[in-house]
């Protein structure tokens, strides 16, 4: 057994099959198939149950997966300990749209000034998308909303966000779902944690949206709210920087829905040292 065997095995597991694993490893599928077969022969047990072209982990494979993650994590940690990981390499970050717009620009700029040889990549998406990318090894760390329960992830509190309901200027006060005059919801896709929270608040008031309009940016959401097309739930920090703020009304939620915890998450045994430096910069340049 060697690290390459474990890397190939784990890549097949995470990619969901030989073909996609071969793409990630920059190998031909036959090479990956042969490596897996020889690894199984060396161990004397099947690691996958094969059903036609489909592969799923055998009981032995499930056991090995846990050890492989730990061993490869320790190997990465060992490499980082003897290399200058902080000042070189790539830091692949994931973030919600709101954090990318308000929380990250200044600290990322400062990070680039302090560590010019580090390549920064920033990917935005919903909490569901970011966690999926993180577990697939496509991100090093991500900012997500509320607590994500997954034993494969490490986590650290980042900041608390105040959420508000927005509607067109002049909309009567919204203290309950019954106060909404036009129940069209303006939101991101179904994986958005803020959308889920708004739907939960409406459901508690026994109201369902007449229509949900999905967008890819807060500017589009707030722009449609200005015209009276519907309501949205957004971080107050986003509303405060919107150019058309005067054309919108903001309405507070009950305390149990008003605040949202934003958390840093990463794969366990794969905590990037660069993230520590970035977190310190975010704390130093906090907008709160």
N, C-alpha and C positions, 0 to 999 in steps of 0.2 A: 504494500500500500504506500502510495506517495501523494504529494499535494496535487499533482496533476490529475491523478485518478479521482480525488475528491472534488476538484474543481469541475471536471467534466461531469461527474455524477450529479453534483448540485446544480449545475447549469441545466442539465436535462430536466431535473425536477422543477426548477423555477421557470424554465421556458415552456414546459408542458409537452415536450416531445423532442425527438432527435433533430428534425429539420430546423426548428427555430433555435435550438441549442447550437447547431453547427453554424448558423448565421452569426450568433453572438460570439462564438469562439473563433470565427474566421477559418473554419475547417470544412471539409466536405462531409456530408452525412455518413458516408460509409466509414470514415475514420472514427467518427464519434461512436457509431454502432460497434465497431471493433473494440474501441477502448472500454466501452461499458461491458461487452461480453467477456473480455479478458479479465476485467476487474472482478466480475462475478465468479469466473473460474478460479481466480486467485483466492477469493474469500470462501468459495465452496457453497455459496447460497445465491439464489436469484434475488436481485434487488428490485426488479420490476415484474409486474404481471402483465403479459402481453395479450391483448385482445384485438387481433387484426393489426391495424396500424396504431391503435390506441395503447398507451402505456400508463400504468398506475403503479404506485409504490407497493411493494410487498411488505409484509410485517418486518422483515429484516431491513428493508430499505427505509422504513419509517424510523427504525432505531438508528441506522447509520446517518440519516439526515441530521439528527440532532448533534451527533458527534462531529459530522463534517462541518456544520456551521460553527461549532466551537473551535475546532482545530484551525479552520481557515481564518476565523476571526483572530485567533492568537498569532497566526502567521503574519497577517496584515499588521497587527500591533507590533510584532517584532521588527518587521521591515520599517515601519514608521519610527520606531525607537532608534534605529541606527541611521536613518536618513533624515534630511532636513524637510520634514513633511510640511512644516508651517509656512515656509517661504517659497515653496515650489509646488507644481502640480495643478490639479483642477479641483475646484469646489463646486459641486452641482447642487444647487438649492432649489427647493420647491416652495411655492408660496401661494396663498390666496391672493386674489386680485386686490383686495383692500390693503393688505400688508405691503404688497409690491408697490402700491401707489403712495402710501403714507409713511409706513414704518421703515422701509428698506433703502430708499434712494440715498439719503445722506450717509448712513453707516456703510453702505456698499461703496460709495464714492471714497470715503475715508479708508476703507479696507484696501481698495485698489491703490491708494496713495501710499499706504504703509507696506503693502505686500505686492509690489508691481509685477512680480514674476508668477503670481498665482492667477490662473485663468478662472474667472467667475462665470458660471452659467446659471441663469435664473429661468425657471419654468413655472408658469401659473396654472392653476386649476382648482377644482373643488377638493374638499378634504378627501372624499372617496378616491378621486383620481390620484392625488398626491401620495396617499398611503399605498395604493397599488403600484405606483412607479417606484416608491421607496423599497417595497418588498421585492420588486423585480430587479433591484440593483441599478436602476436608472438614475437615482438621486442619492446624494450622501446624507441629506437632512432636509426637513421640510417644516414649515409653519402651518399648523392645522387648527381647526376650531374644536373646542371642547375635548373631553377626554376620549382618546382612542384606545380601546381595549384590545390589545394584541400582545401576547407573550414574546413575540419576536422583536418588539420595538422597545427602545429606551425612550424616555421622555423627560422634559424639563419645562416648567412653567415659563412663559415668555411675558405676557401682559394680559390685562383685562380690557375688553372692548365694551363700550356702552352702545347699545343698539337702539334705534328709533324707527318708528313708522313714519314714512314720508308720503305726503299727498300734495295735490296742487294747493297753492296759496288760497286762503279763504275757506278751506275745508273746515267744517265744524269740528270741535274737539273730538278726538277718538280716545275714549276710555275703555271701550269694550268692542268686540267684533260687531255688535249690533249698531255701532255708531258709524260704520263705514258705509258711505252712500253708494259707492260703485265697487263691487267686490271682484275686480279684476286684479290679479296678483302679477306684479312685474318682478322677475327673478332670474337667477342663473338656472342651470340645468338641475336635474333631480338629485345630483350628488352634493348640492350646496347645503351646508349645515345651517346657514341663516334662513334659507327657504324652508327647511324642515322645521325650524323654530317658529316661523310665522304660521305655517300650516298647523302646527301643534296648538298655537294660541287661538287660531280660528276654530279649530276642532273643539277646544274646551268651551268655546262660546256657542257651540252647536251651529256653526256656519261653515259652509264649504265655498271655495272660490267658484264664481261663475265661469271664470276663464283664467288660465295661467299663460302669460306671455314670457317666453324665454329669451334671454339676451346673453351677450358675451362680454359686456363691460358695464361698469357702474354709470358711466356717462350716458350710455344709451338708456339704462333703467331710469335714471333721474330725469333725463330729457323727456321721456314719455310721461313720467309723473307730473312734470310741469304742465303738460297739456291736459291733464285730468284723465288720462287713459286708465289709471289704476293706482294702487298703493304698492309700496315696497318696504322691506325691512333692510336697513343698511347700518353700518357702523357710523356713529356720530362723526368720527374723524373724517370719513369720506364726504359726508354732507357739508362739513365745515369748509372744505376746499373746493366745492363745486361752484363754478362761476355763476350759475343761475340760482344760488341759494335763496335770494329774496323772492323767488317765484314759487317757493315750496313751503309747506307747513310741516313741522316736526311734532310728533306725538309720542309721549313716553309710554313704555310698556310697564306692566306690573313688575315688581322687584324680581320675581322668580323667572322672568323671561328677559329682563332688561340687560343683564350682563353676560358676556360670553368670554370664556377663558381661551386664550390662544396659547398653543403649546409647541415647543420644538420636539420633533420626533426623529429618530434615526434607528437603523438596524442595530440590535444588540451586538456587542463585540466588534463594532465597526464605527466607533465614535471618532469623527474627524477632528484633529487638533485645530484645524483652521476654524472650525465652528466656535471654539472657545474664544478666539480672537474677535470674531464677528459679534458674538453675544456681548462681549465687553463694550464694543463700539456702539451697539444698539442701546445698551444701558446708558452710555455717556451722551448719546444724542436723542434720548427718549423724548417723544412729543407730549408725554403725559406730564 
